[in-house]
Amino acid sequence: MQYITIDSCFDHGHISSWARSSITLCCSHRPDAMDFFTRFYTAYSRPVKVAISISLALVILFAYILLIVLFTSPQALHIDSLLYVGDNPASRTRFTPQVAVALLSAILTGATIALATRCVDESLWNHLTPSTAADRITAAESRNLALWSVSAVARIRYLFVGGSWALRLSAVLLLAGVAVNPILVSGISQTPDLTFETAFQPRNRSYNDFSGFLDDVNTWYASGTTRDLLGEAAFLTSLHSLNAPAAHVCNTPLCRANARMAGFQASCTSDEIPNPDRIGLKPSSFRNIRRQLFCSPKRSSRDRDVCVDLESSDPETAAMFTNQRATETDGDFTTVFGAYVYNWYTGQAERSIYTVDCRVRYGWVNVTQVGSNPPEVIRSSFQVVGQDELPRSAGYLPRIYGGDLLESSPWNFSGGAYGANGEKIVKYPIGVALLGWKETADGPTVAQRIERAWDMNNIFAFGRSIDRIDLSTTIETRVNKYVYNKLALFILIVPFLASIFGVWNRWHVLSDELMLGYDPVRIVRCGPLYGVDPSTTGEELDKMVVARYMQADMDGEQRYQFVASSVEFVAEPRTPKHG
């Protein structure tokens, strides 16, 4: 513990000897390290202040550079979290652009205010120790500058009573600096960034191009027992309005597979024919039994007739479908043709007859699948090619759909009214699913169902042969990317101008001897304000010029004292020491 008397702090002429002898200050002894830094700062106060001011300027410059780079070229910072939004919600707590902008804005605003207030504070004490008469300031302006450097409210007040237009503008801009962060953050948005990676697999030419349609049943023949079970499963799936299962080609929802494969396409038309003779319906008497033949129209001289007949009898034949190979022309596979009485089961009134004619061809067709969704056939992609490029080597399928194995075709069926002696169309799954039973579909609907059924056959074959066909897989990678609006950078003009106006003509760095700051003990030691009459009003004092001069006391010790005057000083003040 160390005791020092008050006379080490105050002038001997301002306190009685009795008070000095009775009043002591108790001060804690500081560590040697603290004494070292205190002595160092006292000896080098001006260089330290210069370093602090330059450091603040560099911090401001650094913040400007980072903000400009962030909004103009964020990839140059090599921080992924500033470029892409995290997929995992937990990862969104990373160093995001909003966090970066908030930190840089706070640093920029704080450093700008600190630099401006330091310059104003230094400028105040520089004016109080003027080198020329032009540097002198009034008492009111000295008070305004002192308050400007410590109070935001005083900066607003300075707009109306201050003497410097630059500081007025700087005060407004410093207050407007609070908008820097929200405006910069509003310039950050998100947009999806899409990238695509495509892989191609050529078809395996060692396999039959129609291998997806073939199995042991439709490639094996024994006493006419061969059937196209794969095709029947596909037809029934489509006719019952079911979806095909997704092929195992995509593992993500953003995957798209496109295949080019050998396949079939049916093109169907329908026609409605009046039926005044009630063909295909049960006659009222045995004498009214009659038959009528319906044939598909020929498309060329090489086409064969495909005909079915409907009969009015008991049991009647109200519906009949069959198929037959069309021609040997490239792409021709079979013709599906049928006729039926519309709603033959319901009522005895006159029923019209619909004919449906479908030409089925083979060629190349595209099938696409997105993610795990059901595959789809692109009907517009169907292309007929020559037999030298795509031979009709589809096992027994050509014979089943129009050759000597016609009885095995699922499109070969007939039906009539359901009764004790009536023919049951329910024996034919394809027939019931295609036409209906008690209430039949109209001709255009049946034609469309046949087209979709053959498309479904292609889809099933696609799923069975994905490793043997031309297949391209495109995987889409979608990442939300940050987008920075460069126009938001215009808000940086506000702190920039605030610092310019705050520092303008005020870049003074004084030594600790001249720069008293707000140390009340050192200010008191400067003594009273000389030159002020006790009768001087506050308004008159505000107009007086204030300055500090070096004065030697009776002991020869020099110290500063404040002098105020309403007229020009007679003697020029001494040049101040800047350390």
C-alpha positions as CSV (number, residue, x, y, z in Angstrom):
1,M,0.0,0.0,0.0
2,Q,1.3,3.4,-1.0
3,Y,0.2,6.8,0.3
4,I,0.6,10.1,-1.6
5,T,-0.5,13.5,-0.6
6,I,-3.0,15.6,-2.6
7,D,-0.4,18.2,-3.4
8,S,1.0,15.8,-6.0
9,C,-2.2,16.2,-7.9
10,F,-3.3,19.9,-7.4
11,D,-1.6,23.2,-7.6
12,H,-0.4,24.5,-4.2
13,G,-2.3,27.7,-4.5
14,H,-5.7,26.0,-4.7
15,I,-5.7,24.1,-1.4
16,S,-4.7,25.0,2.2
17,S,-1.6,23.4,3.8
18,W,-3.9,22.0,6.6
19,A,-6.0,20.2,4.0
20,R,-2.9,18.9,2.2
21,S,-1.5,17.6,5.4
22,S,-4.8,15.9,6.4
23,I,-6.1,14.5,3.1
24,T,-4.3,11.6,1.6
25,L,-5.1,9.3,-1.3
26,C,-4.8,5.6,-0.9
27,C,-3.7,4.0,-4.2
28,S,-2.9,0.3,-4.9
29,H,0.5,-0.5,-6.0
30,R,0.3,-1.7,-9.7
31,P,2.3,-4.5,-11.1
32,D,5.5,-3.8,-12.8
33,A,4.0,-4.9,-16.1
34,M,1.3,-2.3,-15.8
35,D,3.9,0.3,-14.9
36,F,5.8,-0.7,-18.0
37,F,2.9,-0.2,-20.4
38,T,1.9,3.1,-18.7
39,R,5.5,4.4,-19.1
40,F,5.6,3.2,-22.7
41,Y,2.3,4.8,-23.6
42,T,3.3,8.1,-21.8
43,A,6.6,8.1,-23.8
44,Y,5.1,7.1,-27.1
45,S,1.5,8.3,-26.9
46,R,1.4,9.9,-30.3
47,P,2.9,6.9,-32.2
48,V,0.4,4.7,-30.4
49,K,-2.5,6.9,-31.4
50,V,-1.3,7.1,-35.0
51,A,-1.2,3.2,-35.0
52,I,-4.7,3.1,-33.6
53,S,-6.1,5.5,-36.2
54,I,-4.3,3.7,-39.0
55,S,-5.6,0.4,-37.7
56,L,-9.2,1.7,-37.7
57,A,-8.7,2.9,-41.3
58,L,-7.4,-0.5,-42.3
59,V,-10.3,-2.3,-40.6
60,I,-12.7,-0.1,-42.5
61,L,-10.9,-0.8,-45.8
62,F,-10.8,-4.5,-45.0
63,A,-14.6,-4.5,-44.3
64,Y,-15.3,-2.7,-47.6
65,I,-13.2,-5.1,-49.6
66,L,-14.8,-8.2,-48.1
67,L,-18.3,-6.9,-48.6
68,I,-17.6,-5.9,-52.2
69,V,-16.0,-9.3,-52.9
70,L,-18.9,-11.1,-51.2
71,F,-21.4,-9.5,-53.5
72,T,-19.4,-9.4,-56.7
73,S,-17.4,-12.6,-56.6
74,P,-18.3,-14.8,-53.6
75,Q,-16.5,-17.8,-55.0
76,A,-13.2,-16.0,-54.5
77,L,-13.6,-16.4,-50.8
78,H,-13.6,-20.2,-51.1
79,I,-16.3,-20.7,-48.4
80,D,-19.0,-23.1,-49.5
81,S,-21.5,-21.9,-47.0
82,L,-21.4,-18.5,-48.6
83,L,-22.3,-20.0,-52.0
84,Y,-24.8,-22.8,-51.2
85,V,-27.6,-23.3,-48.8
86,G,-27.1,-26.3,-46.5
87,D,-29.4,-29.3,-47.2
88,N,-29.5,-30.3,-43.6
89,P,-31.3,-27.9,-41.3
90,A,-28.6,-28.3,-38.7
91,S,-26.0,-27.2,-41.3
92,R,-27.8,-23.8,-41.6
93,T,-26.2,-22.7,-38.4
94,R,-22.9,-22.4,-40.3
95,F,-21.2,-19.2,-41.5
96,T,-24.0,-18.1,-43.8
97,P,-24.0,-14.9,-45.9
98,Q,-26.4,-13.3,-43.4
99,V,-24.0,-13.9,-40.5
100,A,-21.1,-12.7,-42.6
101,V,-22.9,-9.5,-43.6
102,A,-24.0,-8.8,-40.1
103,L,-20.5,-9.2,-38.7
104,L,-18.9,-7.1,-41.5
105,S,-21.6,-4.4,-41.2
106,A,-21.1,-4.2,-37.4
107,I,-17.3,-3.9,-37.9
108,L,-17.7,-1.3,-40.6
109,T,-20.2,0.8,-38.7
110,G,-18.4,0.6,-35.4
111,A,-14.9,1.3,-36.9
112,T,-16.4,4.3,-38.9
113,I,-17.9,5.8,-35.8
114,A,-14.7,5.2,-33.8
115,L,-12.5,6.8,-36.4
116,A,-14.8,9.8,-36.8
117,T,-15.1,10.4,-33.1
118,R,-11.3,10.1,-32.6
119,C,-10.7,12.6,-35.3
120,V,-13.3,15.0,-33.9
121,D,-11.8,14.7,-30.5
122,E,-8.3,15.2,-31.7
123,S,-9.5,18.2,-33.8
124,L,-11.1,19.8,-30.7
125,W,-7.9,19.8,-28.7
126,N,-5.9,20.9,-31.8
127,H,-8.2,23.9,-32.2
128,L,-7.8,24.7,-28.5
129,T,-4.1,24.8,-29.0
130,P,-4.1,26.8,-32.3
131,S,-1.1,27.5,-34.5
132,T,-2.8,30.4,-36.3
133,A,-5.7,32.7,-35.6
134,A,-7.8,30.9,-38.2
135,D,-7.7,27.7,-36.1
136,R,-9.4,29.2,-33.1
137,I,-12.9,28.1,-32.2
138,T,-15.6,29.6,-30.0
139,A,-16.6,28.2,-26.6
140,A,-19.9,27.1,-28.0
141,E,-18.3,25.2,-30.9
142,S,-15.8,23.5,-28.5
143,R,-18.7,22.3,-26.4
144,N,-20.6,21.1,-29.5
145,L,-17.5,19.2,-30.7
146,A,-17.0,17.6,-27.3
147,L,-20.6,16.4,-27.2
148,W,-20.5,15.3,-30.8
149,S,-17.7,12.8,-30.1
150,V,-19.5,11.2,-27.1
151,S,-23.2,11.3,-27.8
152,A,-25.4,10.2,-30.7
153,V,-28.1,12.6,-29.5
154,A,-25.6,15.5,-29.5
155,R,-24.8,14.7,-33.2
156,I,-28.5,15.2,-34.0
157,R,-28.4,18.5,-32.1
158,Y,-25.2,19.5,-34.0
159,L,-27.3,19.6,-37.2
160,F,-28.9,22.8,-35.9
161,V,-26.2,24.4,-33.8
162,G,-22.9,23.1,-35.2
163,G,-20.5,25.2,-37.1
164,S,-19.1,22.6,-39.5
165,W,-21.2,21.5,-42.5
166,A,-19.0,18.4,-42.9
167,L,-19.8,17.2,-39.4
168,R,-23.5,17.9,-39.9
169,L,-23.5,15.6,-43.0
170,S,-21.3,13.1,-41.2
171,A,-23.8,13.0,-38.2
172,V,-26.7,12.3,-40.6
173,L,-24.8,9.6,-42.4
174,L,-23.6,7.9,-39.2
175,L,-27.3,7.7,-38.1
176,A,-28.3,6.3,-41.5
177,G,-25.5,3.7,-41.1
178,V,-28.0,1.5,-39.1
179,A,-29.6,0.7,-42.5
180,V,-26.4,-0.9,-43.9
181,N,-27.0,-4.4,-42.5
182,P,-30.7,-4.8,-43.4
183,I,-30.2,-3.5,-46.9
184,L,-27.3,-5.7,-47.6
185,V,-29.1,-8.7,-46.2
186,S,-32.1,-7.9,-48.4
187,G,-29.8,-8.2,-51.4
188,I,-29.2,-11.9,-50.6
189,S,-31.6,-14.4,-52.1
190,Q,-31.7,-18.0,-53.1
191,T,-32.1,-19.7,-56.4
192,P,-31.9,-23.4,-57.4
193,D,-28.6,-24.3,-59.1
194,L,-29.0,-27.3,-61.4
195,T,-26.3,-29.6,-62.7
196,F,-26.8,-32.6,-64.9
197,E,-24.8,-35.8,-65.2
198,T,-25.6,-38.1,-68.1
199,A,-24.4,-41.7,-68.6
200,F,-25.1,-43.7,-71.7
201,Q,-25.3,-47.5,-72.1
202,P,-25.4,-48.9,-75.6
203,R,-27.6,-51.9,-76.3
204,N,-26.1,-55.4,-76.1
205,R,-26.2,-56.7,-79.6
206,S,-25.6,-60.3,-78.4
207,Y,-29.3,-60.4,-77.3
208,N,-32.4,-60.4,-79.4
209,D,-33.8,-56.9,-79.8
210,F,-37.2,-58.1,-78.7
211,S,-35.8,-60.0,-75.7
212,G,-37.8,-58.0,-73.3
213,F,-41.0,-59.4,-74.8
214,L,-39.9,-63.0,-74.8
215,D,-39.8,-65.8,-72.2
216,D,-39.8,-69.6,-72.2
217,V,-43.5,-69.8,-73.0
218,N,-43.7,-67.7,-76.1
219,T,-40.4,-69.1,-77.5
220,W,-41.3,-72.7,-76.9
221,Y,-43.8,-74.7,-78.9
222,A,-45.4,-78.1,-78.0
223,S,-48.6,-79.1,-79.6
224,G,-49.9,-75.6,-79.8
225,T,-49.6,-74.7,-76.1
226,T,-47.5,-71.6,-76.6
227,R,-48.9,-68.3,-75.5
228,D,-47.8,-64.8,-74.9
229,L,-48.2,-64.6,-71.2
230,L,-46.0,-61.6,-70.8
231,G,-48.1,-59.7,-73.3
232,E,-51.4,-60.7,-71.7
233,A,-50.1,-59.5,-68.3
234,A,-49.2,-56.1,-69.8
235,F,-52.6,-55.9,-71.7
236,L,-54.6,-56.7,-68.6
237,T,-52.6,-54.2,-66.5
238,S,-53.4,-51.4,-68.9
239,L,-57.1,-52.4,-69.5
240,H,-57.7,-52.4,-65.7
241,S,-56.2,-48.9,-65.5
242,L,-53.2,-50.0,-63.4
243,N,-49.7,-48.6,-63.5
244,A,-46.6,-50.4,-64.5
245,P,-43.9,-50.9,-61.8
246,A,-40.9,-48.6,-62.1
247,A,-37.8,-50.1,-63.6
248,H,-34.6,-50.2,-61.4
249,V,-32.8,-47.5,-63.3
250,C,-33.1,-44.5,-61.0
251,N,-32.2,-44.2,-57.4
252,T,-33.2,-40.6,-56.9
253,P,-36.3,-38.5,-57.7
254,L,-34.2,-36.2,-59.8
255,C,-33.1,-39.0,-62.1
256,R,-34.4,-39.4,-65.7
257,A,-33.9,-42.5,-67.8
258,N,-34.5,-42.5,-71.6
259,A,-34.4,-45.8,-73.5
260,R,-34.5,-46.6,-77.2
261,M,-35.8,-50.1,-77.7
262,A,-37.5,-52.4,-80.1
263,G,-41.3,-52.2,-79.5
264,F,-44.8,-52.1,-80.9
265,Q,-47.3,-49.4,-81.6
266,A,-51.0,-49.7,-82.3
267,S,-52.9,-47.1,-84.3
268,C,-56.6,-47.6,-84.0
269,T,-59.8,-46.1,-85.5
270,S,-63.4,-46.8,-84.8
271,D,-66.7,-46.6,-86.8
272,E,-70.3,-46.6,-85.7
273,I,-72.8,-48.5,-87.9
274,P,-76.6,-48.4,-87.6
275,N,-78.2,-51.7,-86.7
276,P,-81.8,-51.6,-87.8
277,D,-81.8,-55.4,-88.3
278,R,-80.7,-56.0,-84.7
279,I,-77.7,-58.0,-85.8
280,G,-76.0,-59.5,-82.8
281,L,-79.1,-59.4,-80.7
282,K,-81.4,-62.3,-79.7
283,P,-84.2,-62.6,-82.3
284,S,-87.8,-62.5,-81.5
285,S,-88.4,-65.7,-83.4
286,F,-86.4,-68.4,-85.1
287,R,-87.2,-67.0,-88.5
288,N,-85.4,-63.8,-87.7
289,I,-82.0,-65.4,-87.3
290,R,-79.4,-63.7,-89.5
291,R,-75.7,-63.0,-89.7
292,Q,-73.6,-60.1,-91.0
293,L,-69.9,-60.0,-91.9
294,F,-67.7,-57.0,-90.9
295,C,-64.2,-56.5,-92.4
296,S,-61.4,-54.1,-91.9
297,P,-60.8,-51.6,-94.7
298,K,-57.9,-52.3,-97.0
299,R,-55.1,-49.7,-96.8
300,S,-53.3,-51.0,-99.9
301,S,-53.6,-53.7,-102.4
302,R,-51.3,-55.9,-100.4
303,D,-53.5,-55.8,-97.3
304,R,-55.4,-59.0,-96.4
305,D,-59.0,-58.9,-95.3
306,V,-59.6,-59.3,-91.6
307,C,-63.3,-60.1,-91.0
308,V,-65.6,-61.0,-88.1
309,D,-69.3,-61.9,-88.2
310,L,-72.0,-61.1,-85.7
311,E,-75.1,-63.3,-85.5
312,S,-78.6,-62.9,-84.3
313,S,-79.5,-66.3,-82.8
314,D,-79.9,-68.0,-79.5
315,P,-77.2,-67.8,-78.3
316,E,-76.3,-64.7,-80.3
317,T,-72.8,-63.5,-81.2
318,A,-72.8,-59.8,-80.1
319,A,-69.0,-59.3,-80.2
320,M,-66.1,-60.7,-82.0
321,F,-62.4,-59.7,-82.2
322,T,-59.5,-61.3,-84.0
323,N,-56.1,-60.4,-85.4
324,Q,-54.0,-61.3,-88.4
325,R,-50.6,-60.4,-89.7
326,A,-51.1,-57.5,-92.1
327,T,-48.4,-57.8,-94.8
328,E,-44.7,-58.5,-95.2
329,T,-44.1,-54.7,-95.4
330,D,-41.4,-53.3,-93.1
331,G,-42.9,-52.6,-89.7
332,D,-46.2,-54.4,-90.2
333,F,-46.8,-56.8,-87.3
334,T,-50.5,-57.6,-87.0
335,T,-54.0,-56.2,-87.4
336,V,-56.5,-56.3,-84.5
337,F,-60.1,-55.9,-85.8
338,G,-63.4,-56.4,-84.1
339,A,-67.1,-55.6,-84.1
340,Y,-69.6,-55.5,-81.3
341,V,-73.1,-54.4,-80.5
342,Y,-73.1,-51.4,-78.1
343,N,-74.6,-52.4,-74.8
344,W,-76.0,-55.6,-76.1
345,Y,-76.9,-56.9,-72.7
346,T,-79.1,-54.0,-71.6
347,G,-82.5,-53.9,-73.3
348,Q,-84.0,-55.1,-76.5
349,A,-84.1,-51.7,-78.4
350,E,-82.1,-51.1,-81.5
351,R,-78.4,-51.1,-80.7
352,S,-75.7,-49.6,-83.0
353,I,-72.6,-51.6,-84.0
354,Y,-69.0,-50.4,-83.4
355,T,-66.1,-51.6,-85.5
356,V,-62.5,-51.1,-84.2
357,D,-59.6,-51.4,-86.6
358,C,-56.0,-51.4,-85.2
359,R,-52.8,-51.6,-87.1
360,V,-49.9,-52.8,-85.0
361,R,-46.4,-52.1,-86.2
362,Y,-43.0,-52.8,-84.8
363,G,-39.9,-50.5,-84.8
364,W,-37.9,-48.3,-82.5
365,V,-39.7,-46.5,-79.7
366,N,-38.5,-44.4,-76.8
367,V,-39.5,-45.1,-73.2
368,T,-38.8,-42.6,-70.4
369,Q,-38.9,-42.8,-66.6
370,V,-38.5,-40.1,-64.0
371,G,-37.3,-41.2,-60.6
372,S,-39.5,-44.0,-59.3
373,N,-42.5,-43.0,-61.3
374,P,-44.1,-45.4,-63.7
375,P,-42.3,-45.4,-67.1
376,E,-44.0,-43.8,-70.1
377,V,-43.9,-44.5,-73.8
378,I,-43.2,-41.5,-76.1
379,R,-45.6,-42.4,-78.9
380,S,-44.3,-39.6,-81.2
381,S,-40.9,-41.2,-81.1
382,F,-42.0,-44.5,-82.8
383,Q,-40.0,-45.2,-85.9
384,V,-40.4,-47.9,-88.5
385,V,-37.2,-49.3,-89.9
386,G,-36.2,-51.9,-92.4
387,Q,-35.9,-55.6,-91.5
388,D,-32.2,-55.5,-92.2
389,E,-31.9,-53.1,-89.2
390,L,-34.6,-54.7,-87.0
391,P,-35.6,-58.2,-88.1
392,R,-39.0,-59.5,-87.0
393,S,-37.3,-62.2,-84.8
394,A,-39.8,-62.1,-81.9
395,G,-40.0,-65.8,-81.2
396,Y,-43.6,-67.2,-81.8
397,L,-45.2,-63.8,-81.4
398,P,-45.8,-63.2,-85.1
399,R,-47.5,-66.6,-85.3
400,I,-49.6,-66.0,-82.2
401,Y,-50.8,-62.6,-83.4
402,G,-51.9,-63.5,-86.8
403,G,-50.4,-66.9,-87.9
404,D,-51.3,-70.5,-87.3
405,L,-51.3,-70.0,-83.5
406,L,-54.2,-67.5,-83.7
407,E,-56.2,-69.4,-81.1
408,S,-53.5,-68.5,-78.5
409,S,-53.9,-64.7,-79.1
410,P,-55.5,-62.8,-76.3
411,W,-57.2,-60.6,-78.9
412,N,-59.1,-63.5,-80.4
413,F,-62.5,-63.7,-78.5
414,S,-66.2,-63.4,-79.0
415,G,-69.2,-63.0,-76.7
416,G,-72.9,-62.5,-76.3
417,A,-75.6,-62.2,-73.7
418,Y,-75.1,-64.1,-70.5
419,G,-77.6,-66.8,-70.1
420,A,-78.2,-70.6,-69.6
421,N,-77.2,-71.2,-73.2
422,G,-75.5,-68.0,-73.9
423,E,-71.8,-67.6,-74.7
424,K,-69.9,-66.1,-71.8
425,I,-67.5,-63.4,-72.7
426,V,-66.2,-63.6,-69.1
427,K,-64.2,-66.6,-70.3
428,Y,-61.9,-64.1,-72.1
429,P,-60.2,-61.8,-69.6
430,I,-59.0,-59.4,-72.4
431,G,-62.5,-59.3,-73.9
432,V,-64.2,-58.4,-70.6
433,A,-61.5,-55.8,-69.7
434,L,-61.6,-54.3,-73.2
435,L,-65.4,-54.1,-73.9
436,G,-67.0,-54.4,-70.5
437,W,-69.8,-56.8,-69.7
438,K,-73.3,-55.5,-69.0
439,E,-72.4,-52.0,-70.1
440,T,-69.9,-51.8,-72.9
441,A,-67.6,-48.9,-73.9
442,D,-68.1,-47.0,-77.1
443,G,-65.9,-47.4,-80.1
444,P,-63.4,-44.5,-79.6
445,T,-62.8,-45.6,-76.0
446,V,-62.1,-49.2,-77.1
447,A,-59.7,-48.0,-79.8
448,Q,-57.8,-45.9,-77.2
449,R,-57.7,-48.8,-74.8
450,I,-56.0,-51.1,-77.4
451,E,-53.4,-48.4,-78.2
452,R,-52.6,-48.0,-74.5
453,A,-52.5,-51.8,-74.0
454,W,-49.7,-52.2,-76.6
455,D,-47.9,-49.2,-75.0
456,M,-48.0,-51.0,-71.7
457,N,-46.5,-54.1,-73.4
458,N,-43.5,-51.9,-74.3
459,I,-43.2,-50.6,-70.7
460,F,-43.1,-54.1,-69.3
461,A,-40.5,-55.1,-71.8
462,F,-38.5,-52.0,-70.9
463,G,-38.3,-53.1,-67.3
464,R,-37.1,-56.6,-68.2
465,S,-34.4,-55.5,-70.6
466,I,-32.8,-52.3,-69.1
467,D,-29.3,-54.0,-69.3
468,R,-29.7,-54.8,-73.0
469,I,-31.1,-51.7,-74.6
470,D,-29.8,-48.2,-75.5
471,L,-30.2,-46.4,-72.2
472,S,-29.2,-42.9,-71.1
473,T,-29.5,-41.9,-67.5
474,T,-29.5,-38.2,-66.5
475,I,-29.1,-37.4,-62.8
476,E,-30.1,-33.9,-61.9
477,T,-28.4,-32.3,-58.9
478,R,-30.4,-29.4,-57.4
479,V,-28.7,-27.2,-54.8
480,N,-30.1,-23.9,-53.6
481,K,-27.5,-21.3,-54.4
482,Y,-27.1,-17.8,-52.8
483,V,-27.5,-14.9,-55.2
484,Y,-26.1,-11.5,-54.3
485,N,-27.7,-8.4,-55.7
486,K,-24.8,-6.0,-56.5
487,L,-27.1,-3.0,-56.3
488,A,-27.3,-3.5,-52.5
489,L,-23.6,-2.3,-52.4
490,F,-24.7,1.3,-53.0
491,I,-25.7,1.5,-49.3
492,L,-21.9,1.4,-48.6
493,I,-21.8,5.0,-49.9
494,V,-23.4,6.0,-46.6
495,P,-20.6,4.9,-44.2
496,F,-18.0,5.9,-46.7
497,L,-19.2,9.5,-46.9
498,A,-19.7,9.5,-43.2
499,S,-16.0,8.7,-42.6
500,I,-14.9,11.2,-45.3
501,F,-16.9,14.0,-43.8
502,G,-15.9,13.0,-40.3
503,V,-12.2,12.9,-41.1
504,W,-12.1,15.8,-43.5
505,N,-9.6,18.4,-42.3
506,R,-9.5,16.7,-38.9
507,W,-6.8,14.1,-39.3
508,H,-4.7,15.4,-36.4
509,V,-2.9,13.1,-33.9
510,L,-1.7,15.0,-30.9
511,S,0.6,13.8,-28.1
512,D,-0.8,12.9,-24.8
513,E,0.6,16.2,-23.4
514,L,-1.7,18.2,-25.7
515,M,-4.6,15.7,-26.0
516,L,-6.3,15.7,-22.6
517,G,-9.4,13.9,-23.8
518,Y,-11.9,13.6,-21.0
519,D,-9.5,13.2,-18.1
520,P,-11.1,15.4,-15.4
521,V,-8.0,15.6,-13.2
522,R,-5.8,16.9,-16.0
523,I,-8.5,19.3,-17.1
524,V,-8.8,20.7,-13.6
525,R,-5.1,21.1,-13.3
526,C,-5.2,23.5,-16.3
527,G,-6.9,25.9,-13.9
528,P,-9.7,28.3,-14.4
529,L,-10.8,30.0,-17.7
530,Y,-9.1,33.4,-17.8
531,G,-10.5,36.4,-19.5
532,V,-14.1,35.9,-18.5
533,D,-15.8,38.5,-16.4
534,P,-18.1,37.2,-13.7
535,S,-20.9,39.2,-15.2
536,T,-20.5,37.5,-18.6
537,T,-23.7,35.7,-19.6
538,G,-23.7,32.2,-21.1
539,E,-24.7,33.5,-24.5
540,E,-21.8,36.0,-24.5
541,L,-19.4,33.3,-23.4
542,D,-20.5,31.0,-26.3
543,K,-19.4,33.7,-28.7
544,M,-16.0,34.2,-27.2
545,V,-12.9,32.5,-28.7
546,V,-11.2,30.0,-26.5
547,A,-7.6,28.8,-26.6
548,R,-4.9,27.4,-24.4
549,Y,-1.5,28.9,-23.8
550,M,1.7,27.9,-22.1
551,Q,2.1,29.9,-18.8
552,A,5.0,29.8,-16.4
553,D,4.2,30.1,-12.7
554,M,6.3,31.8,-10.0
555,D,8.4,28.6,-9.6
556,G,9.2,28.6,-13.3
557,E,7.1,25.5,-14.0
558,Q,5.2,25.8,-17.3
559,R,1.7,24.6,-17.7
560,Y,-1.3,25.2,-20.0
561,Q,-4.1,27.6,-19.1
562,F,-7.4,28.4,-20.9
563,V,-8.0,31.9,-22.1
564,A,-11.3,33.3,-23.5
565,S,-11.7,36.6,-25.3
566,S,-14.3,38.4,-27.4
567,V,-11.6,40.2,-29.4
568,E,-8.5,39.2,-31.3
569,F,-5.7,38.0,-29.2
570,V,-2.8,40.4,-29.0
571,A,-0.1,37.8,-28.9
572,E,0.1,34.9,-31.2
573,P,-0.1,31.6,-29.4
574,R,2.9,29.4,-29.2
575,T,3.2,26.6,-31.7
576,P,1.9,23.5,-30.0
577,K,4.0,20.4,-29.5
578,H,2.7,17.4,-31.4
579,G,5.0,15.0,-29.7
